[in-house]
Amino acid sequence: MNQPPDNWIVVFKSASEYEVNIVKAMLADNDIMAEMLSDADHAIDALNINREAALYVHKQDLEAATRIIKETDR
């Protein structure tokens, strides 16, 4: 997934792909499909300063995904 389709929307962002993957797994546990997009170049990690990864969900899952993330953030 290089570009999100029109029916996908950002639900979570982080500078840590590890953190994004944890949230992605948490959403999957709740039957919400999510995809991560990152602008980081994995071949040259030293240049990945101030890079951000974003987690996208279907628009119809946005409310449920946001609720799950907020409940876990407590």
Phi and psi in radians as a Rosetta constraint file:
Dihedral C 1 N 2 CA 2 C 2 CIRCULARHARMONIC -1.552 0.35
Dihedral N 2 CA 2 C 2 N 3 CIRCULARHARMONIC -0.602 0.35
Dihedral C 2 N 3 CA 3 C 3 CIRCULARHARMONIC -2.272 0.35
Dihedral N 3 CA 3 C 3 N 4 CIRCULARHARMONIC 2.340 0.35
Dihedral C 3 N 4 CA 4 C 4 CIRCULARHARMONIC -1.231 0.35
Dihedral N 4 CA 4 C 4 N 5 CIRCULARHARMONIC 2.436 0.35
Dihedral C 4 N 5 CA 5 C 5 CIRCULARHARMONIC -1.109 0.35
Dihedral N 5 CA 5 C 5 N 6 CIRCULARHARMONIC 2.863 0.35
Dihedral C 5 N 6 CA 6 C 6 CIRCULARHARMONIC -1.051 0.35
Dihedral N 6 CA 6 C 6 N 7 CIRCULARHARMONIC -0.471 0.35
Dihedral C 6 N 7 CA 7 C 7 CIRCULARHARMONIC -1.605 0.35
Dihedral N 7 CA 7 C 7 N 8 CIRCULARHARMONIC 0.252 0.35
Dihedral C 7 N 8 CA 8 C 8 CIRCULARHARMONIC -1.944 0.35
Dihedral N 8 CA 8 C 8 N 9 CIRCULARHARMONIC 2.609 0.35
Dihedral C 8 N 9 CA 9 C 9 CIRCULARHARMONIC -2.483 0.35
Dihedral N 9 CA 9 C 9 N 10 CIRCULARHARMONIC 2.593 0.35
Dihedral C 9 N 10 CA 10 C 10 CIRCULARHARMONIC -1.200 0.35
Dihedral N 10 CA 10 C 10 N 11 CIRCULARHARMONIC 2.283 0.35
Dihedral C 10 N 11 CA 11 C 11 CIRCULARHARMONIC -2.014 0.35
Dihedral N 11 CA 11 C 11 N 12 CIRCULARHARMONIC -0.345 0.35
Dihedral C 11 N 12 CA 12 C 12 CIRCULARHARMONIC -2.760 0.35
Dihedral N 12 CA 12 C 12 N 13 CIRCULARHARMONIC 2.471 0.35
Dihedral C 12 N 13 CA 13 C 13 CIRCULARHARMONIC -2.345 0.35
Dihedral N 13 CA 13 C 13 N 14 CIRCULARHARMONIC 2.596 0.35
Dihedral C 13 N 14 CA 14 C 14 CIRCULARHARMONIC -2.802 0.35
Dihedral N 14 CA 14 C 14 N 15 CIRCULARHARMONIC 2.694 0.35
Dihedral C 14 N 15 CA 15 C 15 CIRCULARHARMONIC -1.360 0.35
Dihedral N 15 CA 15 C 15 N 16 CIRCULARHARMONIC -0.203 0.35
Dihedral C 15 N 16 CA 16 C 16 CIRCULARHARMONIC -1.864 0.35
Dihedral N 16 CA 16 C 16 N 17 CIRCULARHARMONIC 1.999 0.35
Dihedral C 16 N 17 CA 17 C 17 CIRCULARHARMONIC -1.111 0.35
Dihedral N 17 CA 17 C 17 N 18 CIRCULARHARMONIC -0.543 0.35
Dihedral C 17 N 18 CA 18 C 18 CIRCULARHARMONIC -1.052 0.35
Dihedral N 18 CA 18 C 18 N 19 CIRCULARHARMONIC -0.808 0.35
Dihedral C 18 N 19 CA 19 C 19 CIRCULARHARMONIC -1.118 0.35
Dihedral N 19 CA 19 C 19 N 20 CIRCULARHARMONIC -0.722 0.35
Dihedral C 19 N 20 CA 20 C 20 CIRCULARHARMONIC -1.088 0.35
Dihedral N 20 CA 20 C 20 N 21 CIRCULARHARMONIC -0.716 0.35
Dihedral C 20 N 21 CA 21 C 21 CIRCULARHARMONIC -1.162 0.35
Dihedral N 21 CA 21 C 21 N 22 CIRCULARHARMONIC -0.566 0.35
Dihedral C 21 N 22 CA 22 C 22 CIRCULARHARMONIC -1.138 0.35
Dihedral N 22 CA 22 C 22 N 23 CIRCULARHARMONIC -0.788 0.35
Dihedral C 22 N 23 CA 23 C 23 CIRCULARHARMONIC -1.129 0.35
Dihedral N 23 CA 23 C 23 N 24 CIRCULARHARMONIC -0.700 0.35
Dihedral C 23 N 24 CA 24 C 24 CIRCULARHARMONIC -1.040 0.35
Dihedral N 24 CA 24 C 24 N 25 CIRCULARHARMONIC -0.768 0.35
Dihedral C 24 N 25 CA 25 C 25 CIRCULARHARMONIC -1.147 0.35
Dihedral N 25 CA 25 C 25 N 26 CIRCULARHARMONIC -0.679 0.35
Dihedral C 25 N 26 CA 26 C 26 CIRCULARHARMONIC -1.089 0.35
Dihedral N 26 CA 26 C 26 N 27 CIRCULARHARMONIC -0.738 0.35
Dihedral C 26 N 27 CA 27 C 27 CIRCULARHARMONIC -1.168 0.35
Dihedral N 27 CA 27 C 27 N 28 CIRCULARHARMONIC -0.695 0.35
Dihedral C 27 N 28 CA 28 C 28 CIRCULARHARMONIC -1.069 0.35
Dihedral N 28 CA 28 C 28 N 29 CIRCULARHARMONIC -0.642 0.35
Dihedral C 28 N 29 CA 29 C 29 CIRCULARHARMONIC -1.079 0.35
Dihedral N 29 CA 29 C 29 N 30 CIRCULARHARMONIC -0.381 0.35
Dihedral C 29 N 30 CA 30 C 30 CIRCULARHARMONIC -1.856 0.35
Dihedral N 30 CA 30 C 30 N 31 CIRCULARHARMONIC 0.386 0.35
Dihedral C 30 N 31 CA 31 C 31 CIRCULARHARMONIC 1.067 0.35
Dihedral N 31 CA 31 C 31 N 32 CIRCULARHARMONIC 0.583 0.35
Dihedral C 31 N 32 CA 32 C 32 CIRCULARHARMONIC -1.970 0.35
Dihedral N 32 CA 32 C 32 N 33 CIRCULARHARMONIC 2.076 0.35
Dihedral C 32 N 33 CA 33 C 33 CIRCULARHARMONIC -1.385 0.35
Dihedral N 33 CA 33 C 33 N 34 CIRCULARHARMONIC 2.324 0.35
Dihedral C 33 N 34 CA 34 C 34 CIRCULARHARMONIC -2.420 0.35
Dihedral N 34 CA 34 C 34 N 35 CIRCULARHARMONIC 2.654 0.35
Dihedral C 34 N 35 CA 35 C 35 CIRCULARHARMONIC -2.297 0.35
Dihedral N 35 CA 35 C 35 N 36 CIRCULARHARMONIC 2.457 0.35
Dihedral C 35 N 36 CA 36 C 36 CIRCULARHARMONIC -1.749 0.35
Dihedral N 36 CA 36 C 36 N 37 CIRCULARHARMONIC 2.400 0.35
Dihedral C 36 N 37 CA 37 C 37 CIRCULARHARMONIC -2.097 0.35
Dihedral N 37 CA 37 C 37 N 38 CIRCULARHARMONIC 2.363 0.35
Dihedral C 37 N 38 CA 38 C 38 CIRCULARHARMONIC -2.370 0.35
Dihedral N 38 CA 38 C 38 N 39 CIRCULARHARMONIC 2.483 0.35
Dihedral C 38 N 39 CA 39 C 39 CIRCULARHARMONIC -1.700 0.35
Dihedral N 39 CA 39 C 39 N 40 CIRCULARHARMONIC 0.189 0.35
Dihedral C 39 N 40 CA 40 C 40 CIRCULARHARMONIC -1.306 0.35
Dihedral N 40 CA 40 C 40 N 41 CIRCULARHARMONIC 2.474 0.35
Dihedral C 40 N 41 CA 41 C 41 CIRCULARHARMONIC -1.688 0.35
Dihedral N 41 CA 41 C 41 N 42 CIRCULARHARMONIC 1.852 0.35
Dihedral C 41 N 42 CA 42 C 42 CIRCULARHARMONIC -1.251 0.35
Dihedral N 42 CA 42 C 42 N 43 CIRCULARHARMONIC -0.258 0.35
Dihedral C 42 N 43 CA 43 C 43 CIRCULARHARMONIC -1.330 0.35
Dihedral N 43 CA 43 C 43 N 44 CIRCULARHARMONIC -0.469 0.35
Dihedral C 43 N 44 CA 44 C 44 CIRCULARHARMONIC -2.284 0.35
Dihedral N 44 CA 44 C 44 N 45 CIRCULARHARMONIC 1.366 0.35
Dihedral C 44 N 45 CA 45 C 45 CIRCULARHARMONIC -1.063 0.35
Dihedral N 45 CA 45 C 45 N 46 CIRCULARHARMONIC -0.511 0.35
Dihedral C 45 N 46 CA 46 C 46 CIRCULARHARMONIC -1.115 0.35
Dihedral N 46 CA 46 C 46 N 47 CIRCULARHARMONIC -0.414 0.35
Dihedral C 46 N 47 CA 47 C 47 CIRCULARHARMONIC -1.609 0.35
Dihedral N 47 CA 47 C 47 N 48 CIRCULARHARMONIC 0.072 0.35
Dihedral C 47 N 48 CA 48 C 48 CIRCULARHARMONIC -1.557 0.35
Dihedral N 48 CA 48 C 48 N 49 CIRCULARHARMONIC 0.692 0.35
Dihedral C 48 N 49 CA 49 C 49 CIRCULARHARMONIC -1.403 0.35
Dihedral N 49 CA 49 C 49 N 50 CIRCULARHARMONIC 2.372 0.35
Dihedral C 49 N 50 CA 50 C 50 CIRCULARHARMONIC 1.065 0.35
Dihedral N 50 CA 50 C 50 N 51 CIRCULARHARMONIC 0.544 0.35
Dihedral C 50 N 51 CA 51 C 51 CIRCULARHARMONIC -1.603 0.35
Dihedral N 51 CA 51 C 51 N 52 CIRCULARHARMONIC 2.689 0.35
Dihedral C 51 N 52 CA 52 C 52 CIRCULARHARMONIC -2.358 0.35
Dihedral N 52 CA 52 C 52 N 53 CIRCULARHARMONIC 2.467 0.35
Dihedral C 52 N 53 CA 53 C 53 CIRCULARHARMONIC -1.893 0.35
Dihedral N 53 CA 53 C 53 N 54 CIRCULARHARMONIC 2.509 0.35
Dihedral C 53 N 54 CA 54 C 54 CIRCULARHARMONIC -2.152 0.35
Dihedral N 54 CA 54 C 54 N 55 CIRCULARHARMONIC 2.508 0.35
Dihedral C 54 N 55 CA 55 C 55 CIRCULARHARMONIC -1.904 0.35
Dihedral N 55 CA 55 C 55 N 56 CIRCULARHARMONIC 2.203 0.35
Dihedral C 55 N 56 CA 56 C 56 CIRCULARHARMONIC -1.927 0.35
Dihedral N 56 CA 56 C 56 N 57 CIRCULARHARMONIC 2.502 0.35
Dihedral C 56 N 57 CA 57 C 57 CIRCULARHARMONIC -2.285 0.35
Dihedral N 57 CA 57 C 57 N 58 CIRCULARHARMONIC 2.852 0.35
Dihedral C 57 N 58 CA 58 C 58 CIRCULARHARMONIC -1.082 0.35
Dihedral N 58 CA 58 C 58 N 59 CIRCULARHARMONIC 2.536 0.35
Dihedral C 58 N 59 CA 59 C 59 CIRCULARHARMONIC -0.953 0.35
Dihedral N 59 CA 59 C 59 N 60 CIRCULARHARMONIC -0.664 0.35
Dihedral C 59 N 60 CA 60 C 60 CIRCULARHARMONIC -1.221 0.35
Dihedral N 60 CA 60 C 60 N 61 CIRCULARHARMONIC -0.270 0.35
Dihedral C 60 N 61 CA 61 C 61 CIRCULARHARMONIC -1.720 0.35
Dihedral N 61 CA 61 C 61 N 62 CIRCULARHARMONIC -0.027 0.35
Dihedral C 61 N 62 CA 62 C 62 CIRCULARHARMONIC -1.027 0.35
Dihedral N 62 CA 62 C 62 N 63 CIRCULARHARMONIC -0.837 0.35
Dihedral C 62 N 63 CA 63 C 63 CIRCULARHARMONIC -1.071 0.35
Dihedral N 63 CA 63 C 63 N 64 CIRCULARHARMONIC -0.829 0.35
Dihedral C 63 N 64 CA 64 C 64 CIRCULARHARMONIC -1.141 0.35
Dihedral N 64 CA 64 C 64 N 65 CIRCULARHARMONIC -0.729 0.35
Dihedral C 64 N 65 CA 65 C 65 CIRCULARHARMONIC -1.122 0.35
Dihedral N 65 CA 65 C 65 N 66 CIRCULARHARMONIC -0.744 0.35
Dihedral C 65 N 66 CA 66 C 66 CIRCULARHARMONIC -1.089 0.35
Dihedral N 66 CA 66 C 66 N 67 CIRCULARHARMONIC -0.741 0.35
Dihedral C 66 N 67 CA 67 C 67 CIRCULARHARMONIC -1.086 0.35
Dihedral N 67 CA 67 C 67 N 68 CIRCULARHARMONIC -0.785 0.35
Dihedral C 67 N 68 CA 68 C 68 CIRCULARHARMONIC -1.089 0.35
Dihedral N 68 CA 68 C 68 N 69 CIRCULARHARMONIC -0.763 0.35
Dihedral C 68 N 69 CA 69 C 69 CIRCULARHARMONIC -1.133 0.35
Dihedral N 69 CA 69 C 69 N 70 CIRCULARHARMONIC -0.754 0.35
Dihedral C 69 N 70 CA 70 C 70 CIRCULARHARMONIC -1.147 0.35
Dihedral N 70 CA 70 C 70 N 71 CIRCULARHARMONIC -0.692 0.35
Dihedral C 70 N 71 CA 71 C 71 CIRCULARHARMONIC -1.104 0.35
Dihedral N 71 CA 71 C 71 N 72 CIRCULARHARMONIC -0.633 0.35
Dihedral C 71 N 72 CA 72 C 72 CIRCULARHARMONIC -1.335 0.35
Dihedral N 72 CA 72 C 72 N 73 CIRCULARHARMONIC -0.468 0.35
Dihedral C 72 N 73 CA 73 C 73 CIRCULARHARMONIC -1.292 0.35
Dihedral N 73 CA 73 C 73 N 74 CIRCULARHARMONIC -0.189 0.35
